[in-house]
């Protein structure tokens, strides 16, 4: 997941890669990582995006696409839910909690 976070990754592909059923993969993943595969993937994507927002001048749309989001509104909504501020505020140097 960490090497392909910016690609379309489905739970079915991950389970197949691990030779597991989808339900067993979800269960094993949650036990190992403490979170669901989708939540892990989204947190990773947002974390990378946060780093890019602070270290590059790339447009927010380009960053959201680079980390694997198809929709800017989904990216903005998830970013705000995780960090409590918008990507634009994060880029401006506001503190992330």
N, C-alpha and C positions, 0 to 999 in steps of 0.2 A: 504494500500500500504506500509506504513512504517513497518508493522509487517511481510510482505511477500515479501519485495523488492528483495530477493535473489531467488525467485521462478519465474517460467514462468507465467507471468500475461498478459492476453489479455484484450483489451478494451471491447470485448464482455462479458467476465466474470465480469468485473467491472460494466458494464452497467446492466447486469442481476442481480447482487448482489444488486444493487440500484433500481431495478424494473424500469429501464428507457430504452429507445431506445439508441443505440450507439450514434447517432447524438445529442440527448438531453443530454446524459451524458457528451460528450465532451464539449458541450456549457456550461453546468452548472459547470463543473470542471474548465474550463478556467476562468469563471467569479469568482469562489471562490478562486482559487489558483493563478490566474494570468499567468498560463502556461498550456500547454497541458498535459494530463495524461502521455504520453510517455516521454516528456521532464522532468516532475516532477520525474518520476521513474528513468530515467537515471541520473539526477542530484543527487538524493538520493544515488544511487549505487556508483557513482564516489566520492561523499563526504565520504561515509563509507570507500571506498577503500583508499582514501587519508589518512584517520585516521589510517587505518591498515598498510599502507606503512610506516608511521612515528613511529608507536608504536610496530610493530612486526618485526620479521626476516623472516616471511613467504615469499616464492617465489612470484614474481609478478603474475605468472600464477595461483597459488593457490588462491591469493587474488581476481583476476579477476573472477575466477570461484565461489568463496565464495559469491561474491556480485551479482551474477546472469548473468555474461557474458558467452556466449558459445564460443566466439572467442577472443583470445588474441589481434588480430589485431584490432577488433572493440573496445575493451577496451582501447587499446593504443591510437587509433585515437580520441575517444570521450574524454578521459582524457586530451589529448593535446589541443583539441578544447575548453574545458571548462577552464583549468588552464593555458594554454600557454606553458607548459613544459611536458615532458614525465613522466610516472610513475617512471622510473629509476632516473630521475633528482629530482623528488619530494622526493624520498627515500633518496637521497644524501644530503638533507637539503636545496636544492635551494628554493628560495622564491616563494610562490604561490600567484598569484594576483587574 
